[in-house]
Amino acid sequence: MPVNEHLVVVSGKSKYIDDITLPNTVYLGIVRSPYARAVIKEISRPSKALLFITGKELKAFLPAIPVPNANIVKMPVFAEDRVNFVGQPVTAVVSEDRYELFDIIDEIGVEYEELKPVTTIEEALKGDIIIHSKSNIAVDQELKGGDFSLQKDYDVVVERKIYQNRIIGNPMETRGCLVNYDGEKLIVYASTQSALSSL
């Protein structure tokens, strides 16, 4: 029996965030770091924008996903003094017009002082360059399982050092979010891993 649940997606007839039109919509754009590690020297403000936010105005952190037996470094919503990875959010701007938003983003200038990045686990463990406030450990978690004392009875022990590149999927629609408050309900439309959903 043929499976047809994805026919609407592959035929281009599914609904995406951009297909939803709500009155009085404003658009949010984010300026991201082009550097793996750098000091933020100066950020120029745009000449016109409904809202302009940097890490100095919004000292907030992204909520960490709760993981049992783990200490997780909090990630700032916006970098304040320095950036630690390519694509880290530096500023955000809000505009009433989506196309004007791109012009505003182009107008924002960020002056960086590029620093040497930490690119391997070995470099991070040395601790010569500290990325986070106290160490280079972003997630400290204890994992248990197995009996390593049994290694003495193994016929063969194979050791490998494996480096894995950053991997990300390529969805038909990138992540998006549209929020509307009608005076009684806050409706959130979000493109998630599988489908458009409203909360």
N, C-alpha and C positions, 0 to 999 in steps of 0.2 A: 504494500500500500504506500503510495507516494506521500512524502511529508511536505505540507504546503504552508506551515506557519510562518516561514520567512519570505514567502512570495511577495508580500507587500513591501518588504525592505529591498529585495534585489530588483524589483520592478520600479523602484523610485517613487512609490505611492505612499510611503509611511510619513508620519508627521514628525517634524523636527522643531527645535526651539525657534528657529527663524521663521517658521510657518505660523507662529502664534503672534497675533497683533493685539496689544492692549492699549487703551488710551493713556496718555501722559507717561509713556515709557521713556526712561533715561538710560543711558548706556555707560558702562564702566569699562575703562581701559587700564591696563597695567604695564608699567615700564619695568623691564627685567634686566638683570645684569648680563653683559656679554662676557664677563670675566669669571674664571673659576675661583679667584680669590683676589680681593682688592679693597682698599680703603676708599670710602665715599668722601670726597673732598668737598664737593658742592653740588647742590641741585637747584637749577633755575626753575622758577615758577612760571607757568604759562600765563599769557596775557588775559585769557578768558576761559573760564571753566566753572561749572556749577559747584564742583567740589574738587579739592586737590589735597591728597593725603600722603604723608611720608611717615617713616618710622618714628620721627620726633613728635609728630602729632598723635599717632596711634601706637602706644606702647602696649601691644597686645600679642598674645601667643596663640598659635594654632593648637587646638586640643589634641593631645596625644591619644592614640588608640590604646586602650587599656590592655596590657599584656601581663599575664601572671608572672610573678617573680622577676620583674624587670624594672630597671631604672632607665627612663627615656629622657633625653635632653629636649627641652621645649623649643619649638621652632617659632621664631618671631614671624608675625604676619608680614611685616615689611622690615627689611634690613635697615638698621639705623646708622651705624658707624662703618660697617664693613660688610662685604658680601663673601660667601663661602662656597658658592657653586654657580655655574652658568645657569641663568634663568631664574635666579632668586628675585622675588618681587622687591622693587625699590620704592616705587611710588604708584599711586592710583589716581585716576582723574575721571570725573563724571561729566557727561555732556548730554544735551537734549537731542543732538543729531549724531547718528552713528558715523557718518562720513566726516563730519567736523571733528569727531573724536580722534580720528587718525591724524588729522592736521595738528591737533593739540599735542598729541603724543610726540609727533616729530619736533614740535617746538620745545619740548622739555629737554634740557641738557643736563647730563649727569657727568661730573668730572671725577674720574677714578685715578687712584694711584695703584697700579697693578702690582701685586705681590706674588711671590712664588707659591704655587698651589701644592697641596699634599695629594699625591696621586696613587700611592700604593699603601697597603696595610703596613708594610715594613717601615715606611716613612712616618706613618701616623703613630706607630708604637714607639718610635724613637723619642717622640715628644719634643723635638727641636722647634717645631712650629705648632702652636696650640690653636686649634680651630674653634672649639667651643670655649666657654668661659673658664673651665678648669682642666679639661683634658681633650683628647681626640676621640673619646668613646661616646658615640651617639646613643647606643643602646647597650645596656649592661644586663644580661639575662643569663640565668643559670639553667642549663639544659641537662636533664638526667636521663639515663637509660643505658642498658647494656652492661656487660661486665668486662671491663678492659683487662682484668687480671687473666682472662682466658687467652690473651695474646701469646703467652709463653707456650701454649700448646698448638699454635697455628703452624701448618706446614709452610705457608707462604704469607708474607705480609707485604702488601703493595702500598706505597706512599706516592701521592701525586699532589702537586701544587697547581691549582686550577684558577685562572683568572677569567672572570666573566664580565663582558661588556655590559654597559647599561642597556636594558631592554625595555621597550615600550611598544604596545600594540598600536596599530594604525586604524582607528575606527572610522566608519563612514561619517560620523559626526563627532567633533571634538566636544569636550565637556562644556556645558552651558547651563545657565540657570536664569529663570525669569520669575520674579516675585511680585505678587500683587496683593495689596491689602484693601478690602472693600468696605472697611468700617466695622466689620464683624469677624471676618475670617482672613487669615494670612494664607494665601495659596501659593505654593512653590512648585514650579515646573522645572524639572531637572533632567538633563540627558545623563543617564547612568550607564552601567556596563551593558545592559541588555535592551532597555526601552525607555521611551519618554514616560515619566511618571509625575503625578501630582500628589503633594502631601497635604 
